[in-house]
Structures are given as structure tokens and as C-alpha cells.
Amino acid sequence: MEKLRLFNLYVSLKSNNASLVNEMFNEASEVADHYPEVTWLSCVLPPGDVSIPGSTSKTSLFSKLWNHLSDDRSTAFLVNAVPHHRHITVNEAIAVFKLPDFCGALGDLFVLRQSYAAHRGQRRSTSECQLPFSYVHVWNNFRIQQRSSQDSRILLPSRTIQALPPSANMPHGRCNMVLVSDTDGSGEHTSLSGTDGESSTHLSSFVINIVFCPRSPQSRPSQAHLLPYYPK
């Protein structure tokens, strides 16, 4: 309950553009207090060569060959080369992850080319729509790493975002929530620069239900996609 209360407070502050100076100060102080050598090294080493010792990732995700970067290059994402569910049909994915509107969501994204913001949360495609692919690769998690908001030369520890399917121990699976700073509310454009040239931030919350890559029998490997659902 305490985590939920703090999360709601954080979202409220960010959504109303409230000052988070104290949060930024605490983050910088925590890094400096526990890793004073990092603060010193960040001043003498080239950017990207400084990381926090003891983190789950000894190397920077920003330097990985198959990584994906946010528009403002402050966040790196990395999906394993080998999927947890390899080459399964869309219907199998629906059954495993208990997502009855998965096919409709794929139709909106790949057939109608509409984002969540574009169709205003109303599913336009039906569960019987024809998709341009037959199979998907599915991952249960991916890794994410960010740069310190106080000093972009300091890399924060990498984190794992999970999208686990339902099971006997977890009837509803495990779907982590993430906050995305974007420009239009779609989650697709994460640049902090507004169209009018002034700094603007649109904060959206997403629940990651599945991480997938479309596949057809003759298709070549393509980019993995995150299918986010806005919490109701």
C-alpha cells in the first residue's frame, strides 16, 4: 500500500509539472554518498565510461549492439536474442497470456496503423481481423537502463521489466507498470522538446502485458514491440 501511495503521489506531481527538486537532490546525494568514486570519475572520464559498481549490469546497455534508445537518448532498452516463447501463433499467445483482445490490438497497430492515442482507447479492429503475419516471438521480460537525471554521465543500475503470463502461483501474471515521458500521449515519441520549441513533458503510465515480435513463415527477424495497456 505504501508503494502504491508513493507511486500515485509521484504521478500526481509529475502530471501537474510540480517541482521535484528534492527527488533529484536525493538521487544525486545517494549516488555521491554510496559511490563517491563515481562522482569523481564522471569528472575525469569520457561520457559513457562511468557506471555504478555493484549494479546488476556490469556493462552499459547503451553500448550493446542490439539495444534500442529513447528519442532523447536517456534510456536504453535491451531484449534477449532468444525469445521465451518462440514462433507461436497469435491464438496461442492469446491463450498463454490471457489477452482476448490481443488480435484486435495487433490489427489497430499493424493494419490500421493507429496508436492508442489515435483511436482514443477504443478498439477498432475485431478479434477476427486479418493480420499481415501468422506467428509471434514472445519475451517474458526486457532490460532497461537510464542515465542519472542530475548527471547524464552517470549510469544508473539496469532494471528488468517483466510481462509474465498467468500461472497457478500468479493467476493474473506479473505485468510491470512504467512511466513514459512523451509529447503526444501515444508513448511513441519520447523527446522532451515540444513542437513550439519550448520544453514540455507529457507523462503517461503503461502496464506492459506482452513483449513480442511479429513473425511469418518466410519473414526475417524484425524489431521487438512492447504492447502497453493503459490501466483502467
KAVEN-V631845 format. One record per residue. N is the residue number from 1. RES is the residue in three letters. PSI is psi in whole degrees, -180 to 180 (none if undefined). OMEGA is omega in whole degrees, -180 to 180 (* if undefined). NEAR is the number of other ideal C-beta (glycine too) atoms within 12 Angstrom. Layout:
# KAVEN-V631845
{{N,RES,PSI,OMEGA,NEAR} {N,RES,PSI,OMEGA,NEAR}}
This chain:
# KAVEN-V631845
{{1,MET,-37,180,7} {2,GLU,-39,178,8} {3,LYS,-41,180,10} {4,LEU,-40,180,12} {5,ARG,-45,180,11} {6,LEU,-37,179,13} {7,PHE,-45,179,19} {8,ASN,-38,178,18} {9,LEU,-43,-180,17} {10,TYR,-46,-180,21} {11,VAL,-42,180,24} {12,SER,-43,180,16} {13,LEU,-46,-178,20} {14,LYS,-40,-178,22} {15,SER,-29,180,19} {16,ASN,16,178,13} {17,ASN,35,178,14} {18,ALA,153,-179,16} {19,SER,132,177,11} {20,LEU,38,-178,22} {21,VAL,-43,-179,13} {22,ASN,-41,179,13} {23,GLU,-45,180,19} {24,MET,-39,179,16} {25,PHE,-42,-180,16} {26,ASN,-39,179,16} {27,GLU,-47,-180,23} {28,ALA,-39,-180,23} {29,SER,-39,180,17} {30,GLU,-44,179,21} {31,VAL,-44,-177,34} {32,ALA,-38,-177,23} {33,ASP,-43,-175,14} {34,HIS,-27,-179,18} {35,TYR,68,-178,26} {36,PRO,-27,180,16} {37,GLU,-29,179,20} {38,VAL,-43,179,31} {39,THR,-41,179,24} {40,TRP,-44,-178,16} {41,LEU,-34,-180,24} {42,SER,-20,-179,28} {43,CYS,-17,-174,17} {44,VAL,-17,-179,13} {45,LEU,158,177,17} {46,PRO,154,178,10} {47,PRO,139,179,21} {48,GLY,-11,-179,21} {49,ASP,2,-177,18} {50,VAL,127,176,29} {51,SER,159,-178,33} {52,ILE,122,179,32} {53,PRO,149,178,18} {54,GLY,-2,178,15} {55,SER,167,-177,25} {56,THR,-22,179,18} {57,SER,119,-179,26} {58,LYS,-23,179,15} {59,THR,161,-178,20} {60,SER,133,175,28} {61,LEU,-21,179,34} {62,PHE,-22,-178,32} {63,SER,-2,-180,19} {64,LYS,146,-175,22} {65,LEU,-40,-173,11} {66,TRP,26,-179,20} {67,ASN,170,174,27} {68,HIS,134,-177,25} {69,LEU,147,173,23} {70,SER,164,-176,27} {71,ASP,-36,-180,19} {72,ASP,5,175,22} {73,ARG,26,178,20} {74,SER,-11,-176,26} {75,THR,136,178,35} {76,ALA,138,178,31} {77,PHE,145,180,35} {78,LEU,126,177,30} {79,VAL,137,180,34} {80,ASN,150,-179,22} {81,ALA,-34,-178,17} {82,VAL,120,180,16} {83,PRO,157,177,25} {84,HIS,-32,176,28} {85,HIS,108,-171,27} {86,ARG,127,170,20} {87,HIS,55,176,24} {88,ILE,156,-179,28} {89,THR,162,178,25} {90,VAL,-40,179,39} {91,ASN,-36,177,20} {92,GLU,-40,177,22} {93,ALA,-39,178,39} {94,ILE,-43,-178,26} {95,ALA,-42,-177,18} {96,VAL,-45,-174,26} {97,PHE,0,178,37} {98,LYS,52,180,20} {99,LEU,86,-176,32} {100,PRO,-24,-179,17} {101,ASP,19,-179,27} {102,PHE,-45,-179,34} {103,CYS,-42,178,31} {104,GLY,-39,178,28} {105,ALA,-40,177,39} {106,LEU,-39,179,37} {107,GLY,-42,177,26} {108,ASP,-40,-174,29} {109,LEU,-45,-171,33} {110,PHE,-24,-180,26} {111,VAL,-54,-180,21} {112,LEU,-15,-180,23} {113,ARG,43,-180,15} {114,GLN,134,176,23} {115,SER,174,178,25} {116,TYR,-42,-180,29} {117,ALA,-36,-177,23} {118,ALA,-41,-180,18} {119,HIS,11,172,20} {120,ARG,39,175,14} {121,GLY,0,180,21} {122,GLN,118,-179,16} {123,ARG,124,-178,23} {124,ARG,-34,-178,22} {125,SER,150,179,24} {126,THR,171,179,18} {127,SER,-8,180,20} {128,GLU,10,-177,12} {129,CYS,151,-180,22} {130,GLN,123,-178,17} {131,LEU,154,179,30} {132,PRO,9,177,19} {133,PHE,162,-175,29} {134,SER,-26,-173,21} {135,TYR,166,176,27} {136,VAL,148,164,38} {137,HIS,142,-178,33} {138,VAL,138,176,40} {139,TRP,148,178,35} {140,ASN,-12,-180,31} {141,ASN,169,171,29} {142,PHE,163,-177,37} {143,ARG,149,-179,32} {144,ILE,143,178,36} {145,GLN,142,-178,37} {146,GLN,160,172,34} {147,ARG,151,179,32} {148,SER,136,178,30} {149,SER,-19,178,23} {150,GLN,-37,-178,24} {151,ASP,107,-175,25} {152,SER,-13,178,19} {153,ARG,-13,-180,28} {154,ILE,125,178,37} {155,LEU,129,176,38} {156,LEU,160,180,34} {157,PRO,145,178,27} {158,SER,151,180,30} {159,ARG,158,177,23} {160,THR,124,176,27} {161,ILE,126,-175,32} {162,GLN,146,172,25} {163,ALA,70,-175,39} {164,LEU,140,179,28} {165,PRO,160,177,32} {166,PRO,148,179,19} {167,SER,-179,180,14} {168,ALA,-38,-179,8} {169,ASN,-28,180,10} {170,MET,86,-176,16} {171,PRO,-27,-179,11} {172,HIS,10,-178,17} {173,GLY,-166,175,25} {174,ARG,106,-177,23} {175,CYS,107,-178,29} {176,ASN,148,177,29} {177,MET,141,178,25} {178,VAL,154,174,35} {179,LEU,133,-178,29} {180,VAL,126,174,38} {181,SER,113,-178,33} {182,ASP,178,-172,31} {183,THR,-24,-174,27} {184,ASP,6,178,22} {185,GLY,2,-179,26} {186,SER,-19,-175,23} {187,GLY,5,-176,32} {188,GLU,-20,-178,25} {189,HIS,110,-172,24} {190,THR,14,176,30} {191,SER,142,-179,23} {192,LEU,4,-178,22} {193,SER,123,-179,18} {194,GLY,168,-178,16} {195,THR,-22,-179,12} {196,ASP,8,178,8} {197,GLY,-8,179,7} {198,GLU,153,-180,10} {199,SER,130,178,15} {200,SER,149,-179,19} {201,THR,127,175,27} {202,HIS,118,-176,27} {203,LEU,126,178,26} {204,SER,146,176,31} {205,SER,134,-179,27} {206,PHE,147,169,30} {207,VAL,121,-178,28} {208,ILE,110,-178,38} {209,ASN,-29,-177,38} {210,ILE,145,176,44} {211,VAL,118,-170,39} {212,PHE,164,174,44} {213,CYS,121,-180,35} {214,PRO,142,179,29} {215,ARG,141,170,29} {216,SER,163,-176,20} {217,PRO,-33,-178,10} {218,GLN,9,-173,8} {219,SER,155,173,17} {220,ARG,159,179,11} {221,PRO,137,179,17} {222,SER,-179,-175,18} {223,GLN,140,177,18} {224,ALA,149,-179,31} {225,HIS,148,171,30} {226,LEU,129,177,33} {227,LEU,101,-179,37} {228,PRO,146,173,34} {229,TYR,131,174,28} {230,TYR,133,178,24} {231,PRO,140,-179,20} {232,LYS,none,*,6}}
